Every structure is written in C-alpha cells, then in structure tokens.
Amino acid sequence: MGTEKTSAENTTGTDAAERDVVVVGGGAAGLSAAVALGRSRRSVTVVDAGAPRNAPAEGVHTYLGHEGVSPLELLRIGRAEAEGYGVEVVDGQVTRARPLGEPDGEPSFEVELADGRRFRARRVVVATGLGDVLPDVPGVAEQWGRGVVHCPYCHGWEVRDQRIGVLATSPIAGHQARLFRQLSEHVTVLTHLSGDLPEQDVAELDALGVRFVDGEVTALESDGDRVVGARLADGTLVELDALAVATTMHARVSGLEELGLPVDEFRMGDHLFGTNVTADPTGRTSVPGVWVAGNVAVLHAQVVASAAAGMMAGAQVNGDLALADGRAALAARAGLREALTTA
C-alpha cells in the first residue's frame, strides 16, 4: 500500500510530495536503507547533502567485495542501485524536519530542504553520519584522510612499516599506539598536552618498543602531500610519515532538532569522545516513526557496519509500515460496513 510517487520538482511552494519514507543522508547507511525499502516497493526519497565523512580517504577498507573502492565511487554505485528500485535520490540540505502529529494514530512528518522543496513522509530514517573535530594543531586538517589517520582498520595497512606518530589527546592514546604497533615497529607516542599517561600503558608500550616524545606539538609539517614530521614547541622536528589522531565525533543533527531525537554524550571520565543518537539494535529511536542508522547512532561503525545497519533499519521500517497498512485496511473495511448498514 505504498504512497504514489510525486516528482520532487513539484514540491516547492505549498505542495509537499507524499512519500512512505524520507531518508536523510545518502551515505552507505542511508542508501542501504533505501534499497531495502525500494525492493519492498515503498516510495522513498533520499536527501543527500553531499558531504560524506570519508570523502578525503582514497579507499574504503574491510568491506567485503568492495576492498579499496573509492568512497565516492561506492556511493555512485549505491545511488544507481537504489534508483534501480525506484528510489528517488535528491541533492540538498535538510533545514527542517518536524512531526505533524498522529491524527489517525500514525506518525507523519514534513521534511524541508534549503531550496524550499518539501516532502511529507510516514516514516523517517536519519543516516546523517558524524562530523569530526580534529586536534587543534596546524597542518593536521590539511592531511586528514591521507597522512593523518585515526582508525587502524580503515587506514592502518596503508601506513604499515612507516614511522607513525600517535598524538596523545585522549585516554585511548595508549590503545591506539598498541594497534598501530601491530602494523609498524616504528611507532612514537607524542605526549603533547595529555599530561601523564597511565603507567600501565607506558610500561607495556615501552616493552613493545614504542618510543615516547614529550613536548607540545605546535605543527604537523608536510612536503607537498607527504607528512615529514611533527614540530615541537622547542623547535625539534620528530620525523614521521603518518600521524594517528583521535577526533571528537558529533552526530550530525542540524535541521532535525524538532524531531526531538535523543542525543547522548559518550565520555570516558571528563573526556568527551563524541555524541550520538541513541536507538535500539534495529535503529528504532524513542521518537515514534523515526529510525537511525550508521555513524549517527554508532560512533565506531565502519562503512560495512553502517551499510548493514541501514539495511536493518530499512527492513524494520518496512515491517512497521506493513503493520500500519494492515490496520488501515481493516479500519477502512469496518467503515465501509458501517456505512452500508446505516445507508
């Protein structure tokens, strides 16, 4: 009982296109949700702001069957697959998403884009991902996704056997150093502004041959596209080929405030690692009719995990709509019978 599709070109002004589902976010999670829904013949629009978190990376890794594919190429393929099942993918920025209430006992929503296009949806899937706040060290942002890495499973193989620095800005610096030590014998922990590292971390890393360098890092220096080292406040250059950092990761929920999504902080002691939208394992949030999928809900999810979460959310949304369709059909039959008996 999917809603008849309406062209997005006709959604300006007072008209809003009717959809079964609007998916906010066109990354791996959002497109996977859309494919699952499209294959069940639901009317779906995916709104993609065109700012994938992994765009600077040269390849996607540990995604079986897609090892090393360009992130943008993976999304191009995903779009084409979704569109092959009748899914509409539009480029745009969601500026407002709001619930319209439950007049018939079923949730409904309006989603508005920056250019004025509007969609009315029975359900919403939020797959907007994360934004990364990088350490405030000059040169780090310019090398992000290339010489500056954060995840050994995403980028570790590419920097194997190189001189890898670990910038100690969070309580997980010791763990990061252990993981990158598995990939190279030349790992240096830059204590930077972290204060005293846990004694157990220092002892174990020292036993593994990890080097420690004290002092504030004032800049990451590069020669063209290649990292050459970390400059300390005293002028010393610690020669490096790559730098591992920990970012602060924030759920992208701008424009979605009126949905009332439950956003929580993930902390270790006083250190804020990031924020995420909380949901059950299927992606269902506490807001009726709204699911989430991917990094917006799970900070550490890699691309393959985000795609799996999107598929799960899409299937769950379709199941929820199927139940709603059954209720509506039964109510319509009861109404017809009542009308016939009172005629």
N, C-alpha and C positions, 0 to 999 in steps of 0.2 A: 504494500500500500504506500510506496514511496511517493513523495510530492512531485508533481510535474515540474520539470526544469524550466527556468526562465533565464534568458540571456542576461549576463552581467551588464551588458550595455544599456539595459533598460532599468537600472537600479538607482539612477540619480533622481533628485527632486523628492517627491513624496512617496515614490514607489520603492518597495523593498522586495527583492527576489525571494521567493519561498524555497527553502531547502530542508531536507531532512537533517543534514548535518553541515555545520561550518567548522572546518579545521583551521585553527590559527597557527601557522607555522608550516613551511614547506621543506623541512629537512627530512632526515631518514625516518624519524618517528611519525611526523605528520603525513608523509606520503605513504608510509606503510599502513597507517590507519585508513587513509583514503582508499587504498587498493582493496583492503578487506571490505570496506563499505561498498565500494563500487561493484565488486564482484557479487554482492548481495542486492544489487540493483537499487541502491539508495541514491538519492540525489545529493551530491556532495560538492561543496566549493572549498578549495584550499586557498587560503590567503597567505602569500609568501612575501615577506619584507625584503628578501634578497640579501641577508647578512648572515650567512652560515658561520658558526663559531670556528669551524675548522678550515675556512677558506684559505688561510695562509699556508696550510700544510700541503706538501707536494703529493701525498698519497694517504689513503685510508688503509689501515692495517688490522690484522686478525679478524677480518670479515671474510668468512669462507666463501670462495668463489669470486671475490672482488679484491683480492690482495693487491695492494699498491695502486688501485684505481684513484684517479684524481677526485677529490671531494666534489668538485663542480660537475665532473663527468658522471659521477654516481647520481647526483641529483637530476641531471639531464635525463639519464636512463629512467630514474624513478618517476619523473614527471610524465614521460612518454608512456610508461606502463600504466600509471593512474588514468591518464587521459584515454587510454585504450579501453578502459572500463566505464567511460562516460563521465569521469570526474572532471570538473572544471577547476583549473589552476589559474589564479589571477595574481598579478604582481601588485602589491600595495601594502600599506601600513595600517593596521587596525588602530584607530584612535579612540574607539568607544565600543564596549561590549556590555550589554545590560540585560538582565532578566525582565521579561514582560509580565511576569506573574503566572498563575496557574488557573485561568478561568474555567477550564474544563477538567481540572485535576491533573493536567500535564504541563510540564515546564515549556516555556518558549523564550526565545532570545532575539535580540536585534544586535547585529554587528555592523559597525560603520567604519568606512575606510577614510583615509585622509582626503581623497579626491571626491568624497561625497557619496560614493556607492554604498548601498546598504543591503543587508541580507537579513531575512528572518529565518530562524532555524529552530528545529525541535530539540536539537542537542548540539553541544559544542565540545570539541576536542582541542585542548590547549597543548601545543607542541612547540613552544616558542624558544626552548633551549635556555642557555645560560649566557651571561656576559662575564668576561674575565677582567678583574682588576689586577694589573701586573705590579710587581715591586717597583717603587719609585726610584729607579736607578737609570740615569741617562744611557741610551743605547739599547736597553732591553726591549722596548716596544718595537724598535726597528728590526730586530732579529727574531721576533716572536714567530714561532712556527717553522723556523729554519735553524739558526744556531742557538736559539733559546727554546728549550723544550720543557715539558712538565711531566709527561707520562712515559715510563719506560716501555710500556706495552704498545703505545702509539708511535713512539719515535726512537726507542732505545736501540734497535738493530741498526738504524741509520747512523748512530754515533758510536758504535762498538769499536773498542780498542783505541778510541781517541782520548784526548785529555779533557775530561769532563769535570766542570766545577759544579758544586751544589751550593746555591745561595741559601744560607740558613736564615729564613724569615718566619718559620713556623715550627710548631712542635713535631712535625713529621720530617724535618730535615734529616734526622738520623735514618729513618726508614727509607727515604729517597736515596740516600747515599748507599745503603745496603743493596738496593735494587739496581742502581747503576754500576755498583762494583761487580755485580754479576756479569756485566757487559764489557767492562774495561778494567785493566789493572792500574789505570792512571786517573784516579778519582781524588778530587780535592774539595774538602768542605771549607767554604768561605764563611767564617763565623759572623761577619758583618755586624749587625746591630742586635743579634739574637740574645746576647748575654751568655750565661753559662749553659752549655748543652748538658743533657743528662749524663752522669758519669758512666752509666752502663753503655750508652751509645758510643761515647768517646772510647771506652776500653775495647769494645767489640770492633769498632771501625779501625782503630789503631792496629788490632790484631790481624785485620783483613788487609792491612797495607794502605789504608786510606790516609791521605795527608790532611793536616789541618793548618789553615792560614788565618790568623787573627787580623782584625782591622776592618774599618768601614770600606765598603766598595763604593767608589764615587762615580764609576762609569764602566760600561762594557764597551770595549774597543773592537772595531772591525776594520778589515781591509777589504773594501767592496762588500761582497756578500758573505765574507768569511770572518767568523769570530777569531780574534787573535789573543784576547786576554781580558782580565778584569783589573782595572786600575784602582789601587787603594789610596786612602787619604794621604798616606806618606809618600805617594808617588810611585810606589812599587807596582810593576806590571806582573801579575800572575798569568803566565802563558796558558791559554786554554783553546780548545777547538769547539767547545759547546758549553752551555750553561743550563743547568736544570733549576727551575724555579717552582715555587708553589704560588698559585694565584688565589685570589679571593673570588669565589664564583657566586653570582647573583642571578636568581630566577628572573627571566625577562617577563614582567607582568605589566609593563607600562601600557595604558589604554584599557586594561582589563580590571581596573580597580572596582568597578561597580558590580562585578560578578561576586565579589566577596570571597575570593579564593583564600584558603588557609595557608599563609606563608610563614614558615618557621625558620629559625636560625639554627645552623649547625656549628657548635662550638666545641673546643677542647680547652677546658679551663676558661681563661679570659680571651683566648684567641678565636676570632670569628673566621671560620673556613668558608662560609657562604650561606645562602638562603635557598630554600626550595619549597615547592607547593606540595603539601602532604596529601597522600591518597592511599587507598588500599592497593593490594598487589595487582589488581586489574586496571588501575588508573582511575577508579571512581573517586571523586572528591566528596566532601561533605555538602557541596552545593548541588542540589538536585538537577540532573541533566548535564552536568559538566564533568568531563574526564580530562586527565592529563597523561602525557606520555613523553618519555625521553629525559634529557638532562634537566628540564624544568622541574622534574619530580625527583630524579636520582642523580646526584652530583657526579658520581664516578662512572656513570654509564658510558661505555664506548659506543661507536656507531652501530655495531651489530646488536648490542643490547637495546639501544634506543629503537632500532627498527623492530625488534621483537616486541618491545613494549607498545609500539604503535599498532602492530597487528593485534595484540591482545586487547587494547583499548577499542580498536575498530570493531572487533568481534563482539565485545561486551556492549557497545553502543547499539549495534545491530540487534542483538538479543533484547535489549531494553526496548527498542522501538517495536520489535515484533510483539512483545507483550502489550505495548500500548495500542498497537494496531488491532490486536485481538479484543482488547477491552472496548475500543471504539466501535468495532464491528458488532459486538454483542449489544452495546448500548443503542446503536442505530437500529438493529433488528427489534429491540424492545420498544423503541419509539415508534417504529412503523406499525407494530402490532397494536400498540395503544391507540394510534391514530385510526387504524382500521376498525377497532372495536367501538370507538366513540363516534365514528362517522355516521 
